[in-house]
Amino acid sequence: MTAHRCDLIVENHGSVFILQPLTARAREWLDLNVDAPGYMHYCGGIACEPRYAGPIVEAMVDEGYEVE
């Protein structure tokens, strides 16, 4: 049995969401598609306002990424 592993974890911290890539392809997608200045990088992920998290996640899901 193979363990299911998603590409991206979305952490809701109230006024900030953390988008944490778990695969190299998710990291590459974020690097190519999200203009995140240095201050938005947090523990290997991207910190963003809730209003931006939804559209980013929707775009990744539309392109076949598994998001949790």
N, CA, C and O atoms as a CHARMM CRD file, in Angstrom:
* protein
*
  272
    1    1 MET  N      0.84600  -1.17800   0.00000 PROA 1      0.00000
    2    1 MET  CA     0.00000   0.00000   0.00000 PROA 1      0.00000
    3    1 MET  C      0.88900   1.23900   0.00000 PROA 1      0.00000
    4    1 MET  O      1.81400   1.34200   0.80700 PROA 1      0.00000
    5    2 THR  N      0.61400   2.17300  -0.89700 PROA 2      0.00000
    6    2 THR  CA     1.39400   3.40300  -1.01000 PROA 2      0.00000
    7    2 THR  C      0.69800   4.52400  -0.24400 PROA 2      0.00000
    8    2 THR  O     -0.51200   4.71400  -0.36800 PROA 2      0.00000
    9    3 ALA  N      1.45900   5.25100   0.53300 PROA 3      0.00000
   10    3 ALA  CA     0.89800   6.37800   1.27600 PROA 3      0.00000
   11    3 ALA  C      0.58700   7.52100   0.31400 PROA 3      0.00000
   12    3 ALA  O      1.37800   7.82700  -0.57800 PROA 3      0.00000
   13    4 HSD  N     -0.54800   8.13300   0.50000 PROA 4      0.00000
   14    4 HSD  CA    -0.94000   9.28300  -0.32100 PROA 4      0.00000
   15    4 HSD  C     -0.19100  10.51500   0.17100 PROA 4      0.00000
   16    4 HSD  O     -0.17600  10.80700   1.36700 PROA 4      0.00000
   17    5 ARG  N      0.41400  11.21700  -0.73800 PROA 5      0.00000
   18    5 ARG  CA     1.14300  12.42400  -0.37700 PROA 5      0.00000
   19    5 ARG  C      0.67600  13.56200  -1.26700 PROA 5      0.00000
   20    5 ARG  O      0.70900  13.46500  -2.49400 PROA 5      0.00000
   21    6 CYS  N      0.24600  14.62500  -0.64000 PROA 6      0.00000
   22    6 CYS  CA    -0.21300  15.76800  -1.42000 PROA 6      0.00000
   23    6 CYS  C      0.98100  16.63300  -1.82000 PROA 6      0.00000
   24    6 CYS  O      2.08900  16.46300  -1.31100 PROA 6      0.00000
   25    7 ASP  N      0.73200  17.55600  -2.73500 PROA 7      0.00000
   26    7 ASP  CA     1.77400  18.44800  -3.22200 PROA 7      0.00000
   27    7 ASP  C      1.92600  19.70000  -2.36800 PROA 7      0.00000
   28    7 ASP  O      3.02000  20.25000  -2.24700 PROA 7      0.00000
   29    8 LEU  N      0.81600  20.14600  -1.77500 PROA 8      0.00000
   30    8 LEU  CA     0.81500  21.41900  -1.05400 PROA 8      0.00000
   31    8 LEU  C     -0.09800  21.32600   0.15400 PROA 8      0.00000
   32    8 LEU  O     -1.20300  20.78900   0.07100 PROA 8      0.00000
   33    9 ILE  N      0.36400  21.84600   1.26300 PROA 9      0.00000
   34    9 ILE  CA    -0.47200  21.96600   2.45400 PROA 9      0.00000
   35    9 ILE  C     -0.77300  23.44100   2.65900 PROA 9      0.00000
   36    9 ILE  O      0.11400  24.28900   2.56500 PROA 9      0.00000
   37   10 VAL  N     -2.03600  23.73700   2.94000 PROA 10     0.00000
   38   10 VAL  CA    -2.46200  25.10800   3.21800 PROA 10     0.00000
   39   10 VAL  C     -2.74700  25.21300   4.71300 PROA 10     0.00000
   40   10 VAL  O     -3.60200  24.50300   5.24300 PROA 10     0.00000
   41   11 GLU  N     -2.03300  26.09300   5.37400 PROA 11     0.00000
   42   11 GLU  CA    -2.22000  26.30600   6.81000 PROA 11     0.00000
   43   11 GLU  C     -2.90900  27.64800   7.02200 PROA 11     0.00000
   44   11 GLU  O     -2.41900  28.68600   6.57700 PROA 11     0.00000
   45   12 ASN  N     -4.04400  27.61800   7.70200 PROA 12     0.00000
   46   12 ASN  CA    -4.80500  28.83300   8.00600 PROA 12     0.00000
   47   12 ASN  C     -4.42700  29.31500   9.40100 PROA 12     0.00000
   48   12 ASN  O     -4.70800  28.64800  10.39600 PROA 12     0.00000
   49   13 HSD  N     -3.79200  30.47000   9.46300 PROA 13     0.00000
   50   13 HSD  CA    -3.39900  31.06400  10.74400 PROA 13     0.00000
   51   13 HSD  C     -4.16800  32.36600  10.99100 PROA 13     0.00000
   52   13 HSD  O     -3.65500  33.29900  11.60900 PROA 13     0.00000
   53   14 GLY  N     -5.39400  32.40800  10.50200 PROA 14     0.00000
   54   14 GLY  CA    -6.23700  33.58900  10.70700 PROA 14     0.00000
   55   14 GLY  C     -5.96200  34.66500   9.67800 PROA 14     0.00000
   56   14 GLY  O     -6.50500  34.61900   8.57400 PROA 14     0.00000
   57   15 SER  N     -5.13300  35.62500  10.02100 PROA 15     0.00000
   58   15 SER  CA    -4.86400  36.73500   9.10800 PROA 15     0.00000
   59   15 SER  C     -3.77200  36.40000   8.09600 PROA 15     0.00000
   60   15 SER  O     -3.49500  37.19400   7.19600 PROA 15     0.00000
   61   16 VAL  N     -3.15300  35.23700   8.23700 PROA 16     0.00000
   62   16 VAL  CA    -2.09200  34.80600   7.32500 PROA 16     0.00000
   63   16 VAL  C     -2.28400  33.33000   6.99200 PROA 16     0.00000
   64   16 VAL  O     -2.59700  32.52200   7.86600 PROA 16     0.00000
   65   17 PHE  N     -2.09600  32.99100   5.72900 PROA 17     0.00000
   66   17 PHE  CA    -2.07800  31.60100   5.28800 PROA 17     0.00000
   67   17 PHE  C     -0.64200  31.24600   4.92700 PROA 17     0.00000
   68   17 PHE  O      0.09000  32.07500   4.38600 PROA 17     0.00000
   69   18 ILE  N     -0.24300  30.02200   5.22600 PROA 18     0.00000
   70   18 ILE  CA     1.05500  29.51300   4.81200 PROA 18     0.00000
   71   18 ILE  C      0.80500  28.44900   3.75600 PROA 18     0.00000
   72   18 ILE  O      0.07900  27.48500   4.00100 PROA 18     0.00000
   73   19 LEU  N      1.39700  28.62000   2.59300 PROA 19     0.00000
   74   19 LEU  CA     1.31300  27.64000   1.51500 PROA 19     0.00000
   75   19 LEU  C      2.62500  26.86900   1.54000 PROA 19     0.00000
   76   19 LEU  O      3.67300  27.39900   1.17300 PROA 19     0.00000
   77   20 GLN  N      2.56000  25.62600   1.97100 PROA 20     0.00000
   78   20 GLN  CA     3.75500  24.81100   2.20500 PROA 20     0.00000
   79   20 GLN  C      3.86800  23.72100   1.14500 PROA 20     0.00000
   80   20 GLN  O      3.13400  22.73400   1.20600 PROA 20     0.00000
   81   21 PRO  N      4.77600  23.87800   0.16700 PROA 21     0.00000
   82   21 PRO  CA     4.93500  22.83600  -0.84800 PROA 21     0.00000
   83   21 PRO  C      5.62900  21.60800  -0.26600 PROA 21     0.00000
   84   21 PRO  O      6.58400  21.73100   0.50200 PROA 21     0.00000
   85   22 LEU  N      5.14500  20.42400  -0.63600 PROA 22     0.00000
   86   22 LEU  CA     5.73300  19.17400  -0.16900 PROA 22     0.00000
   87   22 LEU  C      6.46300  18.42200  -1.27100 PROA 22     0.00000
   88   22 LEU  O      7.17100  17.45100  -1.00400 PROA 22     0.00000
   89   23 THR  N      6.29100  18.87100  -2.50600 PROA 23     0.00000
   90   23 THR  CA     6.97300  18.22400  -3.62500 PROA 23     0.00000
   91   23 THR  C      7.76900  19.26700  -4.40200 PROA 23     0.00000
   92   23 THR  O      7.48800  20.46400  -4.34300 PROA 23     0.00000
   93   24 ALA  N      8.76000  18.78200  -5.12500 PROA 24     0.00000
   94   24 ALA  CA     9.59500  19.67900  -5.93500 PROA 24     0.00000
   95   24 ALA  C      8.75600  20.36700  -7.01100 PROA 24     0.00000
   96   24 ALA  O      8.97400  21.53900  -7.31700 PROA 24     0.00000
   97   25 ARG  N      7.79700  19.63800  -7.58300 PROA 25     0.00000
   98   25 ARG  CA     6.99600  20.26000  -8.65100 PROA 25     0.00000
   99   25 ARG  C      6.08500  21.35300  -8.10800 PROA 25     0.00000
  100   25 ARG  O      5.82000  22.33200  -8.80600 PROA 25     0.00000
  101   26 ALA  N      5.59800  21.20300  -6.87100 PROA 26     0.00000
  102   26 ALA  CA     4.78500  22.26600  -6.25800 PROA 26     0.00000
  103   26 ALA  C      5.65400  23.47600  -5.94800 PROA 26     0.00000
  104   26 ALA  O      5.22100  24.61100  -6.14500 PROA 26     0.00000
  105   27 ARG  N      6.86100  23.25500  -5.46900 PROA 27     0.00000
  106   27 ARG  CA     7.80100  24.35100  -5.20000 PROA 27     0.00000
  107   27 ARG  C      8.09600  25.10900  -6.49400 PROA 27     0.00000
  108   27 ARG  O      8.09500  26.33900  -6.51600 PROA 27     0.00000
  109   28 GLU  N      8.34800  24.36200  -7.56900 PROA 28     0.00000
  110   28 GLU  CA     8.63200  24.98000  -8.85900 PROA 28     0.00000
  111   28 GLU  C      7.43400  25.80100  -9.34600 PROA 28     0.00000
  112   28 GLU  O      7.60000  26.90900  -9.85500 PROA 28     0.00000
  113   29 TRP  N      6.21900  25.24500  -9.18500 PROA 29     0.00000
  114   29 TRP  CA     5.03000  25.96700  -9.62200 PROA 29     0.00000
  115   29 TRP  C      4.90200  27.28800  -8.86800 PROA 29     0.00000
  116   29 TRP  O      4.65300  28.32900  -9.47700 PROA 29     0.00000
  117   30 LEU  N      5.06900  27.25000  -7.55100 PROA 30     0.00000
  118   30 LEU  CA     4.98500  28.48100  -6.75000 PROA 30     0.00000
  119   30 LEU  C      6.04000  29.48600  -7.19000 PROA 30     0.00000
  120   30 LEU  O      5.74800  30.67300  -7.33500 PROA 30     0.00000
  121   31 ASP  N      7.26600  29.01600  -7.40100 PROA 31     0.00000
  122   31 ASP  CA     8.34800  29.91400  -7.82400 PROA 31     0.00000
  123   31 ASP  C      8.04300  30.58500  -9.15600 PROA 31     0.00000
  124   31 ASP  O      8.35600  31.75900  -9.35400 PROA 31     0.00000
  125   32 LEU  N      7.43100  29.83600 -10.06800 PROA 32     0.00000
  126   32 LEU  CA     7.13600  30.36800 -11.39600 PROA 32     0.00000
  127   32 LEU  C      5.87800  31.23000 -11.45900 PROA 32     0.00000
  128   32 LEU  O      5.78000  32.12100 -12.30200 PROA 32     0.00000
  129   33 ASN  N      4.91900  30.97100 -10.57500 PROA 33     0.00000
  130   33 ASN  CA     3.60300  31.59800 -10.70400 PROA 33     0.00000
  131   33 ASN  C      3.22100  32.58400  -9.60500 PROA 33     0.00000
  132   33 ASN  O      2.22800  33.29900  -9.74200 PROA 33     0.00000
  133   34 VAL  N      3.98100  32.63400  -8.53100 PROA 34     0.00000
  134   34 VAL  CA     3.65400  33.54400  -7.42900 PROA 34     0.00000
  135   34 VAL  C      4.81900  34.50000  -7.22300 PROA 34     0.00000
  136   34 VAL  O      5.93900  34.08600  -6.92400 PROA 34     0.00000
  137   35 ASP  N      4.53500  35.77900  -7.38900 PROA 35     0.00000
  138   35 ASP  CA     5.55800  36.80800  -7.18500 PROA 35     0.00000
  139   35 ASP  C      5.63100  37.10200  -5.69000 PROA 35     0.00000
  140   35 ASP  O      4.93600  37.98300  -5.18300 PROA 35     0.00000
  141   36 ALA  N      6.47900  36.35200  -4.99500 PROA 36     0.00000
  142   36 ALA  CA     6.56900  36.45800  -3.53800 PROA 36     0.00000
  143   36 ALA  C      7.90100  37.09400  -3.14000 PROA 36     0.00000
  144   36 ALA  O      8.95200  36.46200  -3.24900 PROA 36     0.00000
  145   37 PRO  N      7.85300  38.35400  -2.67700 PROA 37     0.00000
  146   37 PRO  CA     9.08300  38.98600  -2.19000 PROA 37     0.00000
  147   37 PRO  C      9.65700  38.20700  -1.00700 PROA 37     0.00000
  148   37 PRO  O      8.96000  37.40400  -0.38700 PROA 37     0.00000
  149   38 GLY  N     10.91000  38.44800  -0.70500 PROA 38     0.00000
  150   38 GLY  CA    11.59700  37.72100   0.34900 PROA 38     0.00000
  151   38 GLY  C     10.88000  37.67500   1.67900 PROA 38     0.00000
  152   38 GLY  O     10.93300  36.65900   2.37200 PROA 38     0.00000
  153   39 TYR  N     10.20700  38.75600   2.05200 PROA 39     0.00000
  154   39 TYR  CA     9.53200  38.78600   3.35600 PROA 39     0.00000
  155   39 TYR  C      8.34300  37.83300   3.42000 PROA 39     0.00000
  156   39 TYR  O      7.85200  37.54100   4.51100 PROA 39     0.00000
  157   40 MET  N      7.87200  37.34300   2.28000 PROA 40     0.00000
  158   40 MET  CA     6.74100  36.41500   2.27600 PROA 40     0.00000
  159   40 MET  C      7.17300  34.96100   2.44900 PROA 40     0.00000
  160   40 MET  O      6.33300  34.09200   2.68300 PROA 40     0.00000
  161   41 HSD  N      8.47300  34.68700   2.33700 PROA 41     0.00000
  162   41 HSD  CA     8.96300  33.31600   2.47800 PROA 41     0.00000
  163   41 HSD  C      9.06500  32.97900   3.95500 PROA 41     0.00000
  164   41 HSD  O      9.64300  33.72600   4.74500 PROA 41     0.00000
  165   42 TYR  N      8.48400  31.82600   4.31300 PROA 42     0.00000
  166   42 TYR  CA     8.41800  31.42500   5.72300 PROA 42     0.00000
  167   42 TYR  C      8.57300  29.92000   5.83600 PROA 42     0.00000
  168   42 TYR  O      7.71300  29.17400   5.36900 PROA 42     0.00000
  169   43 CYS  N      9.64500  29.46900   6.44300 PROA 43     0.00000
  170   43 CYS  CA     9.88800  28.04300   6.70800 PROA 43     0.00000
  171   43 CYS  C      9.70100  27.17000   5.46200 PROA 43     0.00000
  172   43 CYS  O      9.09000  26.10300   5.53600 PROA 43     0.00000
  173   44 GLY  N     10.21500  27.61300   4.34400 PROA 44     0.00000
  174   44 GLY  CA    10.11900  26.83700   3.11500 PROA 44     0.00000
  175   44 GLY  C      8.82700  27.03300   2.34600 PROA 44     0.00000
  176   44 GLY  O      8.67100  26.50600   1.24400 PROA 44     0.00000
  177   45 GLY  N      7.89800  27.79000   2.92000 PROA 45     0.00000
  178   45 GLY  CA     6.62600  28.05400   2.26000 PROA 45     0.00000
  179   45 GLY  C      6.46900  29.53100   1.96400 PROA 45     0.00000
  180   45 GLY  O      7.42000  30.30700   2.05500 PROA 45     0.00000
  181   46 ILE  N      5.26300  29.90000   1.61200 PROA 46     0.00000
  182   46 ILE  CA     4.94000  31.28900   1.32100 PROA 46     0.00000
  183   46 ILE  C      3.82200  31.72800   2.24600 PROA 46     0.00000
  184   46 ILE  O      2.78200  31.07500   2.33600 PROA 46     0.00000
  185   47 ALA  N      4.04400  32.84500   2.93600 PROA 47     0.00000
  186   47 ALA  CA     3.01100  33.44000   3.78500 PROA 47     0.00000
  187   47 ALA  C      2.26600  34.46900   2.95100 PROA 47     0.00000
  188   47 ALA  O      2.88600  35.30600   2.29400 PROA 47     0.00000
  189   48 CYS  N      0.92300  34.41100   2.97300 PROA 48     0.00000
  190   48 CYS  CA     0.14700  35.37400   2.20200 PROA 48     0.00000
  191   48 CYS  C     -1.17300  35.67400   2.89400 PROA 48     0.00000
  192   48 CYS  O     -1.61000  34.95200   3.79000 PROA 48     0.00000
  193   49 GLU  N     -1.78800  36.75100   2.45500 PROA 49     0.00000
  194   49 GLU  CA    -3.09900  37.12200   2.98200 PROA 49     0.00000
  195   49 GLU  C     -4.14300  36.11800   2.48400 PROA 49     0.00000
  196   49 GLU  O     -3.99000  35.53800   1.40800 PROA 49     0.00000
  197   50 PRO  N     -5.19900  35.91700   3.26700 PROA 50     0.00000
  198   50 PRO  CA    -6.24800  34.96700   2.86400 PROA 50     0.00000
  199   50 PRO  C     -6.82000  35.24800   1.47400 PROA 50     0.00000
  200   50 PRO  O     -7.15300  34.30700   0.75400 PROA 50     0.00000
  201   51 ARG  N     -6.93900  36.50000   1.08600 PROA 51     0.00000
  202   51 ARG  CA    -7.53400  36.82100  -0.22200 PROA 51     0.00000
  203   51 ARG  C     -6.69100  36.32300  -1.38900 PROA 51     0.00000
  204   51 ARG  O     -7.21200  36.16000  -2.49300 PROA 51     0.00000
  205   52 TYR  N     -5.40500  36.07800  -1.17200 PROA 52     0.00000
  206   52 TYR  CA    -4.53800  35.54400  -2.23000 PROA 52     0.00000
  207   52 TYR  C     -4.43600  34.02500  -2.19300 PROA 52     0.00000
  208   52 TYR  O     -4.19600  33.39600  -3.22400 PROA 52     0.00000
  209   53 ALA  N     -4.61200  33.43900  -1.03900 PROA 53     0.00000
  210   53 ALA  CA    -4.45800  31.99000  -0.89900 PROA 53     0.00000
  211   53 ALA  C     -5.45500  31.22900  -1.77000 PROA 53     0.00000
  212   53 ALA  O     -5.08000  30.27400  -2.45100 PROA 53     0.00000
  213   54 GLY  N     -6.71000  31.64200  -1.75300 PROA 54     0.00000
  214   54 GLY  CA    -7.74400  30.94200  -2.52200 PROA 54     0.00000
  215   54 GLY  C     -7.43900  30.85200  -4.00200 PROA 54     0.00000
  216   54 GLY  O     -7.46200  29.75400  -4.55800 PROA 54     0.00000
  217   55 PRO  N     -7.15300  31.97300  -4.66900 PROA 55     0.00000
  218   55 PRO  CA    -6.85300  31.90600  -6.10000 PROA 55     0.00000
  219   55 PRO  C     -5.59900  31.08700  -6.42800 PROA 55     0.00000
  220   55 PRO  O     -5.55400  30.41500  -7.45900 PROA 55     0.00000
  221   56 ILE  N     -4.58600  31.13900  -5.56400 PROA 56     0.00000
  222   56 ILE  CA    -3.37400  30.34600  -5.79600 PROA 56     0.00000
  223   56 ILE  C     -3.71000  28.86200  -5.71200 PROA 56     0.00000
  224   56 ILE  O     -3.32200  28.08000  -6.58000 PROA 56     0.00000
  225   57 VAL  N     -4.43300  28.48000  -4.66400 PROA 57     0.00000
  226   57 VAL  CA    -4.80500  27.07700  -4.48100 PROA 57     0.00000
  227   57 VAL  C     -5.69500  26.61200  -5.62200 PROA 57     0.00000
  228   57 VAL  O     -5.49400  25.51600  -6.14500 PROA 57     0.00000
  229   58 GLU  N     -6.66700  27.41300  -6.01900 PROA 58     0.00000
  230   58 GLU  CA    -7.55700  27.04500  -7.12800 PROA 58     0.00000
  231   58 GLU  C     -6.76700  26.80600  -8.40800 PROA 58     0.00000
  232   58 GLU  O     -7.04000  25.84900  -9.13300 PROA 58     0.00000
  233   59 ALA  N     -5.79900  27.65800  -8.69100 PROA 59     0.00000
  234   59 ALA  CA    -4.98400  27.49400  -9.90000 PROA 59     0.00000
  235   59 ALA  C     -4.18000  26.20400  -9.83900 PROA 59     0.00000
  236   59 ALA  O     -4.05500  25.50100 -10.84100 PROA 59     0.00000
  237   60 MET  N     -3.63600  25.89100  -8.67200 PROA 60     0.00000
  238   60 MET  CA    -2.86100  24.65500  -8.54100 PROA 60     0.00000
  239   60 MET  C     -3.75200  23.42200  -8.70500 PROA 60     0.00000
  240   60 MET  O     -3.36900  22.46400  -9.37800 PROA 60     0.00000
  241   61 VAL  N     -4.92400  23.44300  -8.10000 PROA 61     0.00000
  242   61 VAL  CA    -5.86200  22.31800  -8.22900 PROA 61     0.00000
  243   61 VAL  C     -6.28000  22.15500  -9.68900 PROA 61     0.00000
  244   61 VAL  O     -6.35500  21.03400 -10.19100 PROA 61     0.00000
  245   62 ASP  N     -6.55200  23.26500 -10.36900 PROA 62     0.00000
  246   62 ASP  CA    -6.93500  23.21300 -11.78500 PROA 62     0.00000
  247   62 ASP  C     -5.84500  22.57600 -12.64100 PROA 62     0.00000
  248   62 ASP  O     -6.13500  21.98200 -13.68000 PROA 62     0.00000
  249   63 GLU  N     -4.59600  22.70000 -12.20600 PROA 63     0.00000
  250   63 GLU  CA    -3.46800  22.12500 -12.95500 PROA 63     0.00000
  251   63 GLU  C     -3.10000  20.72100 -12.46100 PROA 63     0.00000
  252   63 GLU  O     -2.08600  20.15800 -12.87500 PROA 63     0.00000
  253   64 GLY  N     -3.93000  20.16400 -11.57500 PROA 64     0.00000
  254   64 GLY  CA    -3.74800  18.77100 -11.18000 PROA 64     0.00000
  255   64 GLY  C     -2.95300  18.52600  -9.91600 PROA 64     0.00000
  256   64 GLY  O     -2.60400  17.38200  -9.62700 PROA 64     0.00000
  257   65 TYR  N     -2.65700  19.56100  -9.15900 PROA 65     0.00000
  258   65 TYR  CA    -1.92700  19.38900  -7.90300 PROA 65     0.00000
  259   65 TYR  C     -2.87500  18.94400  -6.79900 PROA 65     0.00000
  260   65 TYR  O     -4.03300  19.36000  -6.75700 PROA 65     0.00000
  261   66 GLU  N     -2.37700  18.09900  -5.91100 PROA 66     0.00000
  262   66 GLU  CA    -3.13300  17.66000  -4.74500 PROA 66     0.00000
  263   66 GLU  C     -2.85800  18.64100  -3.61600 PROA 66     0.00000
  264   66 GLU  O     -1.70900  18.85900  -3.23200 PROA 66     0.00000
  265   67 VAL  N     -3.92900  19.23200  -3.08700 PROA 67     0.00000
  266   67 VAL  CA    -3.79700  20.23000  -2.02700 PROA 67     0.00000
  267   67 VAL  C     -4.59400  19.76700  -0.82300 PROA 67     0.00000
  268   67 VAL  O     -5.71300  19.26900  -0.94800 PROA 67     0.00000
  269   68 GLU  N     -4.00300  19.93900   0.33100 PROA 68     0.00000
  270   68 GLU  CA    -4.65600  19.54200   1.58100 PROA 68     0.00000
  271   68 GLU  C     -4.74300  20.73700   2.50300 PROA 68     0.00000
  272   68 GLU  O     -5.26000  20.62300   3.61400 PROA 68     0.00000
